[in-house]
Amino acid sequence: MKTSHRGDDGVTDIMGSRLPKDSPPVEFVGEVDEFVAVLGVVRSLLDRKRELSSISEEIKKIQVKLMKIAGYVALGGAGRAKAPVTASEIEELDEKIRKLWSELIRTFKFTIPSGPLEVTVLNLARAVCRRVERRAVKLLKDRILDEVTYRYLNRLSDLLYLYVKLTSKNLNFSEEYLE
């Protein structure tokens, strides 16, 4: 049983020191934790349908990468820990996005989130992802987050948008668009 509650004073252990819980690194790690949890909900929904299992497996890979990113920041980030994302991983991600975009998007329109729960929760995950990216900007400016890891976070919302499209297609759901 946990008996120590060192956070009662509004600070926590991170990056080799004690920082306020509202400091940018702590906020970022918390946002990533929430994002990983939302992706877990997405996976639990996708796993209920065989035709969505490949998307679920891809999302699990994202969860693992995000947990490594959070750990990287918690250890001090750039210069203090090994970067969790490589340039070749960004190239692979870009290629995956290009391929899905060419297969799924004919004309870009803003989608009104709705429909099957799998699609709607994927849209929620995409929105949470964008919040994580906004939090990451401060860490990039402060040189806690390296540029390659930031680019990974920047690409994820595009990938999740495409997973929304792919899931809608697999479920034969006609999305609603902003006119």
C-alpha positions in Angstrom: 0.0 0.0 0.0 1.2 3.5 -0.9 1.9 5.5 2.3 3.8 8.5 0.9 1.8 11.3 -0.6 4.6 13.7 -1.8 2.2 15.6 -4.1 0.0 17.0 -1.5 2.0 20.3 -1.7 1.3 20.7 -5.4 4.6 19.5 -6.7 5.8 16.2 -8.1 9.0 14.3 -8.9 9.9 14.6 -12.6 12.9 15.4 -14.7 15.2 14.7 -11.7 13.7 17.4 -9.5 10.4 18.5 -7.9 8.3 20.6 -10.2 4.9 22.2 -9.7 2.1 20.0 -11.0 1.0 22.8 -13.4 4.5 23.1 -15.0 4.7 22.5 -18.7 6.5 19.1 -18.5 4.0 17.8 -15.9 1.0 19.1 -17.9 2.4 17.4 -21.0 3.0 14.0 -19.3 -0.6 14.2 -17.9 -2.0 15.1 -21.3 -0.2 12.1 -22.9 -1.5 9.9 -20.1 -5.0 10.9 -20.9 -4.4 10.4 -24.7 -3.1 6.9 -24.1 -6.2 6.1 -22.0 -8.6 7.5 -24.7 -6.8 5.3 -27.2 -7.4 2.4 -24.9 -11.1 3.0 -25.1 -10.8 3.3 -28.9 -9.1 -0.1 -29.0 -11.7 -1.8 -26.8 -14.3 -0.7 -29.2 -12.4 -1.6 -32.4 -11.6 -5.0 -31.0 -15.2 -5.9 -30.9 -15.3 -6.0 -34.7 -12.9 -8.2 -36.8 -12.8 -5.8 -39.7 -11.3 -3.1 -37.4 -8.6 -5.2 -35.7 -5.8 -4.0 -37.9 -6.6 -0.4 -36.9 -6.6 -1.5 -33.3 -3.1 -3.0 -33.7 -1.8 0.3 -35.2 -3.3 2.2 -32.3 -1.6 -0.1 -29.8 1.7 0.8 -31.4 0.8 4.5 -31.0 0.0 3.9 -27.3 3.4 2.3 -26.8 5.2 5.2 -28.6 3.3 7.8 -26.5 4.2 6.1 -23.3 7.9 6.1 -24.3 7.5 9.9 -25.2 6.1 10.6 -21.7 8.9 8.6 -20.1 11.4 10.5 -22.2 10.1 13.9 -21.0 9.8 12.6 -17.4 13.5 11.7 -17.5 14.4 15.2 -18.7 13.9 15.1 -22.4 16.4 16.2 -25.1 20.0 16.0 -24.0 19.2 13.9 -20.9 17.4 10.9 -22.3 17.4 8.9 -25.6 14.9 10.4 -28.1 12.0 8.0 -28.5 11.3 8.7 -32.2 13.7 8.4 -35.2 13.7 10.2 -38.5 13.0 6.9 -40.3 9.9 6.5 -38.1 8.7 9.9 -39.3 9.3 8.8 -42.9 7.3 5.6 -42.4 4.5 7.6 -40.7 4.4 10.1 -43.6 4.2 7.2 -46.1 1.3 5.6 -44.2 -0.5 9.0 -44.2 0.1 9.5 -47.9 -1.2 6.0 -48.7 -4.3 6.3 -46.6 -5.0 9.8 -47.9 -4.8 8.7 -51.5 -7.1 5.8 -50.8 -9.7 7.6 -48.6 -9.8 11.3 -49.5 -11.3 12.6 -52.7 -12.0 16.1 -51.6 -11.3 17.5 -48.2 -14.4 18.5 -46.1 -14.7 19.2 -42.4 -16.4 16.2 -40.8 -19.1 16.7 -38.1 -18.2 14.0 -35.5 -21.1 11.5 -35.2 -22.0 8.0 -36.0 -21.0 4.7 -34.6 -19.2 4.8 -31.3 -16.0 3.5 -32.8 -15.9 6.5 -35.2 -17.0 9.0 -32.6 -14.4 7.9 -30.0 -11.7 8.0 -32.7 -12.7 11.6 -33.3 -12.4 12.3 -29.6 -8.9 10.7 -29.6 -7.9 13.0 -32.5 -9.0 16.0 -30.6 -7.1 14.9 -27.5 -4.1 14.3 -29.7 -4.3 17.9 -31.0 -4.3 19.2 -27.3 -1.2 17.1 -26.6 0.5 18.6 -29.7 -0.4 22.1 -28.4 1.2 21.3 -25.0 4.3 19.9 -26.8 5.0 23.3 -28.4 6.2 24.8 -25.1 8.5 21.8 -24.5 9.9 22.1 -28.0 10.6 25.9 -27.5 12.2 25.0 -24.1 14.4 22.3 -25.8 12.9 19.6 -23.6 11.3 17.9 -26.6 13.4 17.3 -29.7 12.1 18.3 -33.1 11.7 14.7 -34.4 9.5 13.7 -31.5 7.5 16.9 -32.0 7.0 16.0 -35.7 5.7 12.6 -34.7 3.1 14.2 -32.4 2.2 16.7 -35.1 1.5 13.8 -37.6 -0.7 11.8 -35.2 -3.8 13.9 -35.6 -3.6 13.5 -39.4 -3.3 9.7 -39.0 -6.2 9.5 -36.5 -8.3 11.6 -38.9 -7.6 9.0 -41.6 -8.4 6.2 -39.1 -11.7 7.9 -38.6 -12.3 7.8 -42.4 -11.1 4.2 -42.6 -13.3 3.1 -39.7 -16.3 4.9 -41.2 -15.7 3.1 -44.5 -15.3 -0.3 -42.9 -18.6 0.2 -41.0 -20.4 1.6 -44.1 -21.1 4.8 -42.3 -21.8 7.9 -44.3 -20.1 10.8 -42.5 -21.8 14.2 -42.1 -19.9 17.2 -43.5 -19.8 20.9 -42.7 -21.3 22.8 -45.7 
